[in-house]
Amino acid sequence: AGGDRYRSIAAAACRGAHRGTDPGYQSHRRRRGHRAFHQRTRYRHGRVGEPDRPRRTARRRTGIRRRRHPVARLCQPPAHVLVTGHPPTHLITADTELVAAAAHWRRCAAVTLDTEFMRTDTFYPRLALVQVSDGDTAWLIDPVALGDLSPLGQLLSDPNVIKVLHSCSEDLEVLQLALGCRPAPLYDTQVAAAMVGHGFSLGYSALVKRLLDVEIGKQETRSDWLQRPLSAAQLAYAAADVHYLFPVYRQLVEAGARLGRADWIAAEMAAILAQAAQETPPEQQYRRVKGAGRLAPRDLAALRELAAWREGEARRRDRPRGHVVNDVELLALVQARPVDRTALARIGDLRPRTARDYGPELLAALARAAAVPAADFPEPLEGEPLSRTARDLVRACRDWLAERAGEFGIAPEMLVRRTDLEQLARSWSGGTPQLPAVLAVGWRRAMVGAQLLDFVRAWSAPTP
């Protein structure tokens, strides 16, 4: 059923998604104003609690230098354009405008969506802009000016409107924090592109260039999206992020249907939403500390206590994890195991500020770890080293999967991670090869699951 929905969406989007007779929307069309993730801030942001990092360079752009491909008109535009150019754009700064626009979007079969937010010195991202397009007109929603974003939340939750994003993980995060919901049903064009032959993790600008022959600038990658007023360059950049995404989306839907991948793509989108709903609890944050894979179980118990404390403190103070205690300091504390302030001050990798501000809390966390019985130590994160033969099997499986993925035109990275293949190799070493969980269900099982086990058995069979 999900595949049928995605197969039919391009046609549905062209069947009058706009209802120009609605009086509320007609009123919205006459209003005056002007328009303006990012990443995402296109100074792209890290995970929650991590400071901004330079965003994927392929993702954000401003200024259309060359346009050779006609952009398909999938819905009729409003009569009055608040900002002229490509595309026509509205900047929404009043609650009544958002209500009217949201009513229009909910009559569309699909809308494209993006966010801009900032997180340079906070744990939680600060939503700065939400962009929406119906395929012809872009709307830029200013959450700084608005008092009620619930109409946008209703759009995100509307099961009759597909929300199209590109590389959506950070958008899902910030929208959940700001609105209490995630966009569903979802269509991620980066994932879909990888499943119809365009390569893994292709950036937005590269995908637009490949499919539409349009170049999008990226001068606003490091913009301050919380500044007001937003510059004309920022507005153009933000609008381009959703405007060109619509024809990209339509081409990918058509390719998925043509290749018989609509059901596979729909399943992958559902899996993205399911994964986004899974939060890492504080007591599991130690697994994300860089360098944790090298530690023995006893040291992991200490790191678990320290990382859980840091998580709570970072959330409470709304500061990035690394601004509270960074990963290098956590590992230094695990190795040194200080029991008093004097020993704490002697740790070379510990900033004086960290010892001064958090000394008692750090010592208390280490004391709790010291009381943990050995039976409750965490398991090593990386397991026992593989034998040489098992490593050879991992390489052979990786090569076989890459060849198989090439036959289907799917990026091999979409199939399985290296750690999954190492798990398979360990089960093979134990005498009973078992498929990694990700390959045991769904479209991956249909594509490579049973055949991979046959390959492993043939690879390990004695040569006659």
Secondary structure, DSSP 4 states (H G I P E B T S, - for coil): -HHHHHHHHHHHHTTT---TT-HHHHHHHH--------TTTTS---STTS---PPPTTS----EEEE-SPPP--SPPPSS-SB-SSS-EEEE-SHHHHHHHHHHHTTSSEEEEEEEEE-SS-SS-EEEEEEEE-SS-EEEE-TTT-S--HHHHHHHH-TTSEEEESS-HHHHHHHHHHHS---SSEEEHHHHHHHTTS-TT--HHHHHHHHH-EEE--TTTT--TTSSSPPHHHHHHHHHHHHTHHHHHHHHHHHHHHTT-HHHHHHHHHHHHHHHT-PPPGGGGGGGSTTGGG--HHHHHHHHHHHHHHHHHHHHHT--HHHHS-HHHHHHHHHH---SHHHHHT-TTS-HHHHHHHHHHHHHHHHHHHTS-GGGSPPPSS-SPPPHHHHHHHHHHHHHHHHHHHHHT--GGGT--HHHHHHHHHHHHTT-----GGGSSHHHIIIIIHHHHHHHHHHHSPP-
